[in-house]
Amino acid sequence: MKSPPFDYARAASTEEACELLSQHGDAAKVIAGGQSLVPMLAFRLLRPSWLIDINEIAALKFMGLETDAVRVGACTRQCVVARDDVLAARVPLLRQALAFVGHTQTRNRGTIGGSLVHADPSAELPLVAQILEARLLLRAKSGTRTLPAAAFFAGPMTTNLRADECLEEIHWPVWRERSTGSAFTEISRRHGDFAIAAAAAQIAVDDEGRCTRVAFGVGGASPAPIAFPELARHLIGNTLDRTKARAVAQEALVSLEPQSDTHASAAYRRHLAGVLMTRALQQAYEAAGSVQ
Ligand SMILES: Cc1cc2nc3c(=O)[nH]c(=O)nc-3n(C[C@H](O)[C@H](O)[C@H](O)COP(=O)(O)OP(=O)(O)OC[C@H]3O[C@@H](n4cnc5c(N)ncnc54)[C@H](O)[C@@H]3O)c2cc1C
């Protein structure tokens, strides 16, 4: 099917995009890479009267290295982030997760911000944002505000972005501990499909192999990707083996609300979530131990 008719505006600046959003409100949609929006228009799941194209806004395409964070402009293409070695050294989970996001062709157009705003419960980047506690800078005509990832994601394909706001940039925290390892793992029917379930972990260890910082979470098994900061804190001060990783993953399963759909039953998603969280924790711990 073809999309319903719409008017189109190509914004030259974020301010102009916000001005257009304030004029058209709920009737308008931002278009970035179009990799999710265009199929939704074609299926008539969305019927905006206006599309506001942000692809020409240079100020939304950048990567900035700071001491404790990497700033990424919302319209930066996924392929650009995946290829950047400096960024991969600072926030390795981004490259690890992007390897599972769609295909080369979709990553060439798809943007970091578009994936976060689309907020698919199985999407990889929202999971990374949750576990690293990324911060999202939102701009409206009236001003800016910053939301932590935990407050940004509201449910399946739903965020707390207001109709007149544009996602401007994302701050990805950098862990400065010397011995830090991370892992991203998922199961999907075919490579490039959305995950049935996915898990990610990042762990820092001291010279004796005791965890000094832990973050982990799971996607595809709840209305939005979910991180477990409280359970992660319980691992601090301890070494980690498969039994401990499995025990903490099993505790995490209690708060999940997996759904059944045509791809997998809720029970299978729950099972996968446990297996994948165990695997991600183990792999991240081993990777941390191998960094000297
Ligand atoms: C074949 C195929 C396979 C895919 N597989 C995966 C996968 O495995 N994992 C995965 O995560 N994704 C997958 N995707 C989706 C892909 O990652 C998209 O790139 C991403 O979901 C949306 O990014 P986009 O830049 O294309 O955004 P668009 O499609 O342009 O927009 C998506 C939504 O975000 C809004 N939006 C975009 N940017 C902004 C902004 N700066 N401010 C406010 N609102 C904004 C739009 O209004 C729209 O609602 C796949 C897509 C295809 C076509």
PDBQT file of the ligand as one rigid body, heavy atoms in Angstrom, charges set to zero:
ROOT
HETATM    1  C1  LIG A 301      14.052  -4.510   7.196  1.00  0.00    +0.000 C 
HETATM    2  C2  LIG A 301      14.203  -3.738   8.487  1.00  0.00    +0.000 A 
HETATM    3  C3  LIG A 301      14.749  -4.393   9.587  1.00  0.00    +0.000 A 
HETATM    4  C4  LIG A 301      14.891  -3.688  10.793  1.00  0.00    +0.000 A 
HETATM    5  N1  LIG A 301      15.411  -4.361  11.861  1.00  0.00    +0.000 NA
HETATM    6  C5  LIG A 301      15.587  -3.694  13.013  1.00  0.00    +0.000 A 
HETATM    7  C6  LIG A 301      16.158  -4.341  14.144  1.00  0.00    +0.000 A 
HETATM    8  O1  LIG A 301      16.540  -5.512  14.124  1.00  0.00    +0.000 OA
HETATM    9  N2  LIG A 301      16.285  -3.619  15.283  1.00  0.00    +0.000 N 
HETATM   10  C7  LIG A 301      15.890  -2.295  15.367  1.00  0.00    +0.000 A 
HETATM   11  O2  LIG A 301      16.017  -1.683  16.426  1.00  0.00    +0.000 OA
HETATM   12  N3  LIG A 301      15.349  -1.668  14.313  1.00  0.00    +0.000 NA
HETATM   13  C8  LIG A 301      15.200  -2.320  13.149  1.00  0.00    +0.000 A 
HETATM   14  N4  LIG A 301      14.642  -1.666  12.080  1.00  0.00    +0.000 N 
HETATM   15  C9  LIG A 301      14.237  -0.260  12.234  1.00  0.00    +0.000 C 
HETATM   16  C10 LIG A 301      15.428   0.673  12.024  1.00  0.00    +0.000 C 
HETATM   17  O3  LIG A 301      16.397   0.523  13.034  1.00  0.00    +0.000 OA
HETATM   18  C11 LIG A 301      15.032   2.140  12.035  1.00  0.00    +0.000 C 
HETATM   19  O4  LIG A 301      16.129   2.824  11.540  1.00  0.00    +0.000 OA
HETATM   20  C12 LIG A 301      14.705   2.803  13.340  1.00  0.00    +0.000 C 
HETATM   21  O5  LIG A 301      13.736   2.070  14.064  1.00  0.00    +0.000 OA
HETATM   22  C13 LIG A 301      14.098   4.176  13.099  1.00  0.00    +0.000 C 
HETATM   23  O6  LIG A 301      15.090   5.085  12.733  1.00  0.00    +0.000 OA
HETATM   24  P1  LIG A 301      14.839   6.063  11.541  1.00  0.00    +0.000 P 
HETATM   25  O7  LIG A 301      15.927   7.092  11.589  1.00  0.00    +0.000 OA
HETATM   26  O8  LIG A 301      14.679   5.326  10.290  1.00  0.00    +0.000 OA
HETATM   27  O9  LIG A 301      13.497   6.811  12.016  1.00  0.00    +0.000 OA
HETATM   28  P2  LIG A 301      12.142   7.116  11.225  1.00  0.00    +0.000 P 
HETATM   29  O10 LIG A 301      11.615   5.867  10.628  1.00  0.00    +0.000 OA
HETATM   30  O11 LIG A 301      12.325   8.277  10.332  1.00  0.00    +0.000 OA
HETATM   31  O12 LIG A 301      11.249   7.572  12.461  1.00  0.00    +0.000 OA
HETATM   32  C14 LIG A 301      10.839   6.645  13.436  1.00  0.00    +0.000 C 
HETATM   33  C15 LIG A 301      10.008   7.387  14.503  1.00  0.00    +0.000 C 
HETATM   34  O13 LIG A 301      10.829   8.285  15.225  1.00  0.00    +0.000 OA
HETATM   35  C16 LIG A 301      10.385   9.643  15.085  1.00  0.00    +0.000 C 
HETATM   36  N5  LIG A 301      11.604  10.451  15.045  1.00  0.00    +0.000 N 
HETATM   37  C17 LIG A 301      12.748  10.142  14.353  1.00  0.00    +0.000 A 
HETATM   38  N6  LIG A 301      13.709  11.016  14.679  1.00  0.00    +0.000 NA
HETATM   39  C18 LIG A 301      13.178  11.889  15.574  1.00  0.00    +0.000 A 
HETATM   40  C19 LIG A 301      13.699  13.013  16.289  1.00  0.00    +0.000 A 
HETATM   41  N7  LIG A 301      14.966  13.408  16.165  1.00  0.00    +0.000 N 
HETATM   42  N8  LIG A 301      12.879  13.691  17.113  1.00  0.00    +0.000 NA
HETATM   43  C20 LIG A 301      11.586  13.278  17.268  1.00  0.00    +0.000 A 
HETATM   44  N9  LIG A 301      11.043  12.229  16.636  1.00  0.00    +0.000 NA
HETATM   45  C21 LIG A 301      11.840  11.531  15.805  1.00  0.00    +0.000 A 
HETATM   46  C22 LIG A 301       9.530   9.661  13.834  1.00  0.00    +0.000 C 
HETATM   47  O14 LIG A 301       8.556  10.676  13.867  1.00  0.00    +0.000 OA
HETATM   48  C23 LIG A 301       8.893   8.258  13.896  1.00  0.00    +0.000 C 
HETATM   49  O15 LIG A 301       7.818   8.274  14.803  1.00  0.00    +0.000 OA
HETATM   50  C24 LIG A 301      14.489  -2.322  10.877  1.00  0.00    +0.000 A 
HETATM   51  C25 LIG A 301      13.950  -1.668   9.770  1.00  0.00    +0.000 A 
HETATM   52  C26 LIG A 301      13.799  -2.370   8.577  1.00  0.00    +0.000 A 
HETATM   53  C27 LIG A 301      13.215  -1.645   7.394  1.00  0.00    +0.000 C 
ENDROOT
TORSDOF 0
